[in-house]
Amino acid sequence: MKPDESSSYIIGKCADSRVVTTLTADNLSGLNILAEELVSAGLPVIEVLLRTSEALDAISLLARVPGCIVAAGSVLTPQQLAQARSNGASFAVSPGATDALIAAAADCELPLLPGAATASEVMKLGEHGFHFIKFFPAATSGGVPALRALGGPMPQIRFCPTGGIGADNFEQYLCLKNVAAVGGSWLVSGSAFRHRQWAEIGKAARRTARLAKAK
């Protein structure tokens, strides 16, 4: 898949919800119920970070939940791309980008959302053909003001900021014209997730979905 096609595909997957729930899966128990709650709430896109030994199994499990769109996050190598694809990931997300990773994504036909933190990195990815880019780490790279500034010289690029985004500020990002979606773990990083209180997470997810759709 060419980079421009990859970007269009991922934007399409995120267009309705505009919120990507990032998940560190160290326990598979109840993840299918979590996914069902998020899908029902209108937040079907879940990014499983490849930071635990359970991550690939979690991707495989979530890929079988009706309506769930599961991505592999923290992808760093071509090998991880191949593993993500074979376990059912719809697309891959990387904190940065290398030529090897971009080439591997094209070869294995797995759509890639590459990361950038500076104007030069965004320009390089634009030269490759990407027009949807992860802005990471968002908070420490300038946050909303930085993204607003990047939109001036590069209005053709849209972003998915992640890193330091939560319930208290995600709407500020979604108000920007060049932000198609945001990513964050706030729905699955508190006590409700630790205690597997899926109904509470579902309630918070429905509120998040309503606020996101209003932007």
SEMAR-689312 format. One line per field, with one value per residue: residue number from 1; residue in one letter; x, y, z of N, C-alpha, C in turn. Coordinates in steps of 0.001 Angstrom, whole numbers, padded with zeros to 6 digits, always signed. Layout:
n	NUM_...
res	A_...
n.u	X_...
n.v	Y_...
n.w	Z_...
ca.u	X_...
ca.v	Y_...
ca.w	Z_...
c.u	X_...
c.v	Y_...
c.w	Z_...
//
This chain:
n	1_2_3_4_5_6_7_8_9_10_11_12_13_14_15_16_17_18_19_20_21_22_23_24_25_26_27_28_29_30_31_32_33_34_35_36_37_38_39_40_41_42_43_44_45_46_47_48_49_50_51_52_53_54_55_56_57_58_59_60_61_62_63_64_65_66_67_68_69_70_71_72_73_74_75_76_77_78_79_80_81_82_83_84_85_86_87_88_89_90_91_92_93_94_95_96_97_98_99_100_101_102_103_104_105_106_107_108_109_110_111_112_113_114_115_116_117_118_119_120_121_122_123_124_125_126_127_128_129_130_131_132_133_134_135_136_137_138_139_140_141_142_143_144_145_146_147_148_149_150_151_152_153_154_155_156_157_158_159_160_161_162_163_164_165_166_167_168_169_170_171_172_173_174_175_176_177_178_179_180_181_182_183_184_185_186_187_188_189_190_191_192_193_194_195_196_197_198_199_200_201_202_203_204_205_206_207_208_209_210_211_212_213_214_215
res	M_K_P_D_E_S_S_S_Y_I_I_G_K_C_A_D_S_R_V_V_T_T_L_T_A_D_N_L_S_G_L_N_I_L_A_E_E_L_V_S_A_G_L_P_V_I_E_V_L_L_R_T_S_E_A_L_D_A_I_S_L_L_A_R_V_P_G_C_I_V_A_A_G_S_V_L_T_P_Q_Q_L_A_Q_A_R_S_N_G_A_S_F_A_V_S_P_G_A_T_D_A_L_I_A_A_A_A_D_C_E_L_P_L_L_P_G_A_A_T_A_S_E_V_M_K_L_G_E_H_G_F_H_F_I_K_F_F_P_A_A_T_S_G_G_V_P_A_L_R_A_L_G_G_P_M_P_Q_I_R_F_C_P_T_G_G_I_G_A_D_N_F_E_Q_Y_L_C_L_K_N_V_A_A_V_G_G_S_W_L_V_S_G_S_A_F_R_H_R_Q_W_A_E_I_G_K_A_A_R_R_T_A_R_L_A_K_A_K
n.u	+000836_+000609_+002056_+000260_-002198_-002247_-002426_-004949_-006596_-006335_-007239_-009879_-010724_-010631_-012335_-015052_-015128_-012955_-011313_-008710_-008210_-005539_-003852_-002185_-001592_-001388_-002683_-005037_-007559_-010936_-010688_-012106_-014654_-014194_-013596_-016059_-017625_-016415_-016802_-019612_-020027_-019210_-016561_-014608_-011942_-008990_-005773_-003255_-000444_+002785_+004317_+004339_+004476_+002057_+000857_+000549_-001182_-003342_-004054_-004863_-007066_-008798_-009227_-011123_-013455_-016624_-016956_-014804_-011879_-008678_-005432_-001866_+000385_+003337_+005141_+008231_+009960_+010484_+009931_+008085_+005977_+005216_+004413_+002269_+000469_-000012_-001390_-003785_-004061_-005452_-004114_-000878_+000974_+003535_+006025_+007849_+009670_+011352_+013337_+013468_+011278_+009129_+009386_+008991_+006345_+004996_+005653_+004466_+001864_+000493_-001237_+000293_+000709_+002852_+005177_+006009_+007799_+008809_+009004_+010706_+010735_+008043_+007919_+009622_+008187_+005964_+007116_+007484_+004890_+002946_+000028_-001269_-000283_+001227_+001546_+003948_+006000_+003105_+002438_+004933_+006132_+005166_+002412_-000959_-000447_+001849_+000908_-001027_+000645_+002134_+000169_+000019_+002213_+001948_-000718_-001846_-001295_-002542_-003086_-002592_-002410_-000660_+000286_+000454_-002164_-005452_-008559_-009023_-008024_-008343_-010318_-009437_-007449_-008922_-010344_-008718_-008077_-006330_-006194_-007170_-007770_-007342_-005119_-005050_-004706_-006505_-009024_-008523_-006635_-007009_-008425_-010800_-010229_-008199_-009640_-011376_-013868_-016033_-018466_-018335_-016222_-017391_-019411_-017894_-016664_-018799_-019461_-017101_-017166_-019428_-018566_-016398_-017601_-018925_-017132
n.v	-001188_+002166_+005149_+007422_+006183_+004628_+006572_+007681_+005465_+005017_+007428_+007218_+005065_+006238_+008354_+008575_+008273_+009737_+009449_+007550_+004842_+004110_+001264_-000561_-003795_-006060_-008159_-010425_-010834_-010171_-008324_-008532_-007805_-005175_-004114_-004470_-002693_-000238_-000180_-000161_+002303_+004005_+004332_+002686_+002236_+000836_+000979_-001204_-001270_-002360_-003335_-005238_-008755_-009864_-008442_-009048_-011233_-009940_-008209_-010085_-011170_-008915_-008269_-010039_-009183_-008050_-005165_-003869_-001992_-002664_-001567_-001852_-000545_+001472_+000404_-000552_-001941_-003751_-006473_-006431_-005174_-007184_-009162_-007864_-007628_-010347_-011075_-009826_-007012_-003909_-001655_-000067_+001757_+004062_+005528_+007125_+007285_+005308_+004748_+002045_+001001_+002265_+001231_-001486_-001484_-000861_-003118_-005250_-004623_-003381_-000753_+002265_+004519_+006873_+008466_+011838_+014676_+017137_+019932_+019351_+016542_+016044_+017155_+015402_+012982_+013791_+014060_+011400_+010722_+010494_+011780_+011792_+011895_+010842_+012886_+013116_+013116_+014681_+016655_+017489_+018400_+020793_+020848_+022004_+024696_+024203_+022401_+024000_+025926_+024381_+023872_+026105_+026391_+023811_+022836_+020641_+018407_+016197_+015387_+013018_+013563_+012310_+011453_+012755_+013542_+013823_+013433_+016035_+017715_+016813_+017782_+020306_+019768_+018480_+020564_+021791_+022432_+020822_+018434_+015206_+013111_+012039_+010433_+008462_+007203_+007604_+006535_+003957_+003828_+004204_+003475_+002162_+000566_-001059_-002476_-003764_-002609_-002492_-001328_+001240_+002282_+002179_+004092_+006450_+006400_+006813_+009429_+010701_+010119_+011586_+014219_+014342_+014068_+016433_+018303
n.w	+000000_-000905_+000591_+000556_+000143_+002416_+004447_+003832_+004242_+007040_+008136_+007330_+008936_+011438_+011308_+012169_+015011_+016030_+018189_+019446_+021425_+023400_+024497_+026956_+027196_+029606_+030545_+029480_+030355_+030158_+028084_+025719_+026551_+027314_+024770_+023511_+025005_+024324_+021562_+021465_+022643_+020703_+020155_+018480_+017780_+018790_+019984_+020481_+022372_+021552_+023859_+025749_+026602_+026101_+024103_+021289_+021365_+022474_+020401_+018490_+019825_+020112_+017473_+016704_+017788_+017021_+015047_+016196_+015666_+015459_+016171_+015892_+018115_+018946_+017154_+015940_+014272_+011130_+011572_+013680_+012376_+010547_+012364_+013593_+011466_+010875_+013112_+012931_+012988_+011935_+011167_+011608_+014074_+014634_+016783_+015553_+012485_+010093_+007150_+006579_+007964_+006705_+004108_+004651_+005536_+003184_+001682_+003113_+003044_+005123_+006477_+007609_+010286_+010685_+012978_+014020_+015287_+014734_+012409_+010264_+010279_+009705_+007134_+005743_+005886_+004476_+001951_+001345_+000887_+002825_+004375_+006722_+009951_+012953_+015759_+018003_+020936_+021931_+023993_+025082_+022840_+022097_+021894_+021430_+020404_+018799_+016841_+015645_+014532_+012709_+010872_+009284_+007230_+006212_+005311_+004123_+005551_+007979_+011430_+014133_+017258_+020095_+023454_+026473_+026336_+027498_+029330_+030076_+028105_+025458_+023768_+023037_+021200_+019186_+018153_+016345_+012912_+011488_+012825_+012779_+014445_+017867_+020183_+023147_+026530_+028546_+029152_+029892_+031884_+034560_+037847_+037276_+035072_+036122_+037999_+036431_+035780_+033687_+032894_+033959_+032486_+029984_+030299_+030629_+028148_+026385_+026999_+026208_+023465_+022675_+023154_+021414_+018894_+018757_+018007
ca.u	+000000_+001382_+001853_-000949_-003321_-002174_-002970_-006390_-007242_-006380_-008153_-011224_-011031_-010735_-013151_-016301_-014945_-011918_-010545_-008069_-007867_-004274_-003971_-001075_-002263_-000571_-003620_-006079_-008851_-011974_-010434_-013207_-015758_-013766_-013764_-017502_-018086_-015916_-017504_-020982_-019999_-018857_-015099_-014202_-010526_-008135_-004357_-002554_+000979_+003642_+005244_+004210_+004487_+000677_+000310_+000110_-002375_-004429_-004462_-005600_-008353_-009638_-009563_-012284_-014637_-017359_-016944_-013574_-010781_-007510_-004152_-000666_+001112_+004752_+005820_+009566_+010755_+009747_+009452_+006861_+004932_+004759_+003691_+000992_-000400_-000406_-002298_-005075_-004114_-005947_-003033_+000210_+001311_+004917_+006341_+008672_+009673_+012630_+013144_+013239_+009913_+008222_+009472_+008387_+004895_+004533_+005829_+003561_+000490_-000156_-001234_+001159_+000618_+004193_+005235_+006929_+007722_+009345_+008611_+011544_+010255_+006767_+008223_+010179_+007101_+005170_+007815_+007200_+003501_+002012_-000670_-001797_+000927_+001127_+002358_+004341_+005030_+002402_+002510_+006293_+006588_+004508_+000973_-001894_+000187_+002751_+000103_-001625_+001710_+002459_-000903_+000219_+002972_+001656_-002150_-002258_-000997_-003404_-002346_-003184_-001510_-000714_+001321_+000030_-003534_-006379_-009945_-009079_-007523_-008455_-011184_-008645_-006774_-009900_-010830_-007789_-008469_-005415_-006228_-008247_-008082_-006374_-004916_-004718_-005045_-007201_-010172_-008089_-005430_-007364_-008842_-011889_-009617_-007483_-010619_-012233_-015207_-016279_-019616_-017861_-015444_-018360_-020069_-016929_-016435_-019947_-019313_-015994_-017637_-020324_-017776_-015581_-018458_-019399_-016059
ca.v	+000000_+003402_+005995_+008243_+005272_+004236_+007679_+007789_+004317_+005177_+008534_+006672_+004239_+007073_+009533_+008662_+008419_+010751_+009126_+006242_+004432_+003386_+000260_-001440_-005037_-007015_-009182_-010562_-011046_-009173_-007351_-008579_-007028_-003785_-003732_-004373_-001444_+000884_-000208_+000263_+003727_+004783_+004475_+001333_+002112_+000543_+000777_-002019_-000948_-003552_-003136_-006361_-010063_-010222_-007485_-009667_-012020_-008979_-007774_-011195_-011272_-007757_-008300_-010911_-008531_-007367_-003712_-003319_-001699_-002760_-001173_-002181_+000677_+001378_-000458_-000005_-002733_-004508_-007727_-006127_-004935_-008478_-009817_-007163_-008005_-011752_-011222_-009221_-005561_-003180_-000765_+000038_+003111_+004134_+006813_+007873_+006631_+005057_+004314_+000595_+000749_+002714_+000250_-002742_-001309_-000965_-004500_-006188_-004146_-002955_+000710_+002770_+005887_+007151_+009563_+012957_+015668_+018408_+020308_+018623_+015157_+016074_+017397_+014175_+012023_+014310_+013711_+009983_+010609_+010439_+013022_+011607_+011656_+010894_+013932_+012475_+013239_+015934_+017667_+018010_+018929_+022062_+020717_+022680_+025778_+023663_+021861_+025140_+026544_+023492_+023947_+027235_+026039_+022455_+022598_+019369_+017334_+016077_+014767_+012322_+013779_+011434_+011761_+013856_+013915_+013170_+013906_+017475_+018552_+016242_+018610_+021414_+019263_+018173_+021817_+022229_+021985_+019803_+017238_+014294_+012249_+012076_+009150_+008555_+006034_+008041_+005689_+002628_+003962_+004467_+002374_+001404_-000475_-002013_-003313_-004360_-002026_-002198_-000430_+002597_+002698_+002418_+005375_+007497_+006363_+007442_+010883_+011103_+010058_+012723_+015436_+014307_+014285_+017821_+019181
ca.w	+000000_-000991_+001766_+000496_+000348_+003822_+005237_+003574_+004882_+008497_+008408_+007183_+010096_+012634_+011005_+012926_+016458_+016230_+019395_+019449_+022790_+023450_+025549_+027306_+027595_+030351_+031008_+028463_+031002_+029974_+027017_+024744_+027120_+027160_+023368_+023241_+025619_+023533_+020268_+021727_+022982_+019522_+020085_+018119_+017416_+019944_+019629_+021473_+022324_+021575_+024968_+026677_+025954_+025775_+023137_+020038_+021678_+022665_+019058_+017892_+020520_+019805_+016042_+016525_+018378_+015953_+015048_+016761_+014744_+016332_+015595_+016654_+018420_+019337_+016181_+015705_+013330_+010128_+012153_+014423_+011373_+010057_+013461_+013760_+010344_+010980_+014255_+012633_+013112_+010764_+010769_+012567_+014499_+015088_+017411_+014611_+011179_+009431_+005768_+006595_+008422_+005650_+003016_+005111_+005564_+001797_+001228_+003782_+002810_+006364_+006566_+008675_+010779_+011210_+013919_+013832_+016363_+014259_+011053_+009302_+010220_+008994_+005725_+005169_+005708_+003373_+000709_+001090_+000448_+003955_+004699_+008072_+010716_+014412_+016375_+019261_+022023_+021663_+025048_+025234_+021542_+021824_+022047_+020529_+019651_+017785_+015744_+014950_+013748_+011587_+009888_+008384_+006029_+005730_+005538_+003525_+006505_+009151_+012516_+015277_+018384_+021262_+024436_+027320_+026015_+028405_+029361_+030330_+027006_+024114_+022941_+022510_+020006_+018144_+017576_+015305_+011577_+010967_+013679_+012381_+015589_+018964_+020837_+024556_+027352_+029753_+029459_+030356_+032706_+035946_+038723_+036641_+034238_+036987_+038688_+035396_+035887_+032272_+032736_+034238_+031319_+028913_+030578_+030299_+026703_+025715_+027180_+025337_+022075_+022446_+023091_+020194_+017725_+018764_+017526
c.u	+000879_+001084_+000590_-002205_-003401_-002800_-004481_-007156_-007401_-007278_-009597_-011645_-011286_-011766_-014374_-016068_-013989_-011107_-010022_-007679_-006591_-004236_-002665_-001669_-001279_-001406_-004757_-007481_-009795_-011761_-011521_-014410_-015447_-014006_-015237_-018079_-017664_-016601_-018927_-021062_-019710_-017377_-014479_-012712_-009675_-006728_-003671_-001055_+001817_+004737_+005181_+004224_+003093_+000106_-000213_-001123_-003580_-004949_-005315_-006990_-009295_-010060_-010789_-013566_-015358_-017332_-015680_-012520_-009512_-006241_-003026_+000122_+002529_+005518_+007146_+010315_+009881_+009198_+008152_+005699_+004342_+003955_+002319_+000006_-000904_-001358_-003585_-005182_-004607_-004921_-002005_+000502_+002728_+005181_+007189_+008588_+011106_+012337_+012825_+011806_+008899_+008208_+008798_+006874_+004314_+004591_+004810_+002103_-000251_-000094_-000468_+000835_+001967_+004185_+006263_+006734_+008203_+008870_+009417_+011088_+008924_+007003_+008752_+009094_+006167_+005799_+007600_+005771_+002488_+001342_-001439_-000654_+000630_+002059_+002687_+005763_+004406_+002652_+003888_+006877_+005850_+003010_+000157_-001230_+001110_+001976_-000563_-000578_+002087_+001408_-000750_+000961_+002624_+000186_-002646_-002035_-001999_-002709_-003250_-002215_-001740_+000437_+000942_-001370_-004479_-007751_-010037_-008638_-007749_-009323_-010430_-007931_-007770_-010488_-009931_-008174_-007589_-005301_-007440_-008703_-007036_-006243_-004548_-005238_-005939_-008394_-009771_-006848_-005738_-007825_-009957_-011333_-008920_-008444_-011651_-013691_-015639_-017440_-019218_-017054_-016374_-019063_-019150_-016666_-017574_-019879_-018205_-016429_-018554_-019547_-016948_-016403_-018942_-018363_-015998
c.v	+001249_+004288_+006847_+007399_+004837_+005313_+007793_+006673_+004557_+006341_+008047_+005842_+005072_+008189_+009664_+008953_+009546_+010551_+007704_+005921_+003615_+002509_-000511_-002699_-005971_-008152_-009248_-010674_-009877_-008192_-007364_-007779_-005533_-003307_-003568_-003082_-000238_+000963_+000318_+001762_+004609_+005072_+003121_+001140_+001961_+000257_+000022_-001775_-002215_-003389_-004266_-007671_-010497_-009411_-008144_-010538_-011101_-008470_-008849_-011327_-010139_-007730_-009155_-010324_-007750_-005842_-003085_-003142_-001653_-002416_-001660_-000899_+000416_+000413_+000195_-000696_-003396_-005825_-007510_-005823_-006255_-009218_-009184_-007572_-009435_-012001_-010436_-007725_-004931_-002189_-000705_+001498_+003098_+005483_+007714_+007218_+006444_+004617_+002820_+000279_+001143_+001716_-001059_-002648_-001423_-002406_-005449_-005745_-003832_-001433_+001185_+004226_+006207_+008377_+010620_+013941_+017047_+018676_+019538_+017178_+015074_+016255_+016131_+013133_+012482_+014000_+012250_+009777_+010508_+011797_+012905_+011114_+011735_+012000_+013484_+012870_+014628_+017007_+018298_+018529_+020201_+022035_+021443_+023819_+025279_+023122_+022983_+025810_+025690_+023566_+025092_+026870_+024684_+022107_+021267_+018185_+017372_+015192_+013986_+012516_+012771_+011810_+012974_+014349_+013124_+013796_+015417_+018335_+018001_+017087_+019784_+021001_+019038_+019422_+022323_+021634_+020853_+018566_+016394_+013423_+012479_+010678_+009342_+007369_+006381_+007167_+004356_+002700_+004182_+003232_+001539_+000286_-001521_-002968_-003914_-003903_-001526_-001231_+001023_+003141_+003009_+003753_+006537_+007561_+007014_+008958_+011414_+011145_+011234_+014021_+015494_+014604_+015728_+018792_+019218
c.w	+000000_+000216_+001719_+000694_+001809_+004702_+005063_+004270_+006385_+008889_+008326_+008379_+011354_+012496_+011897_+014408_+016822_+017508_+019286_+020891_+022762_+024695_+025726_+027912_+028297_+030918_+029997_+029058_+030766_+028848_+025954_+025247_+027022_+025738_+023015_+023813_+024777_+022174_+020432_+022006_+021778_+019393_+019728_+017862_+018680_+019444_+020755_+021319_+022445_+022621_+025988_+025892_+025527_+024611_+021865_+020247_+021879_+021327_+018400_+018501_+020099_+018337_+015766_+017135_+017282_+016119_+015575_+015667_+015584_+015556_+016489_+016859_+018892_+018436_+015786_+014575_+012275_+010667_+012922_+013488_+010891_+011126_+013668_+012677_+010498_+012150_+014097_+012789_+011814_+010251_+011891_+012855_+015053_+015745_+016536_+013244_+010709_+008010_+005711_+006994_+007354_+004492_+003406_+005131_+004163_+001311_+001841_+003719_+004103_+006442_+007788_+008985_+011419_+012103_+013562_+014972_+015919_+012831_+010014_+009156_+009478_+007502_+005045_+004925_+004593_+002028_+000344_+000574_+001569_+004150_+006016_+008929_+012214_+014916_+017785_+019647_+022009_+022729_+025149_+023935_+021148_+021871_+021002_+019759_+018544_+016587_+014950_+014045_+012539_+010485_+008916_+007118_+005433_+005941_+004995_+004470_+007651_+010177_+013465_+016444_+019503_+022189_+025252_+027035_+026910_+028362_+029486_+029152_+025602_+023190_+022328_+021221_+018869_+017510_+016449_+013954_+011067_+011857_+013308_+013544_+016664_+019542_+022288_+025335_+028524_+030125_+030096_+031245_+034188_+036698_+038091_+035769_+035106_+037670_+037734_+035532_+034505_+032068_+032984_+033064_+030157_+029075_+030211_+028795_+025942_+025843_+026260_+023883_+021751_+022290_+021808_+018949_+017635_+018209_+016004
//
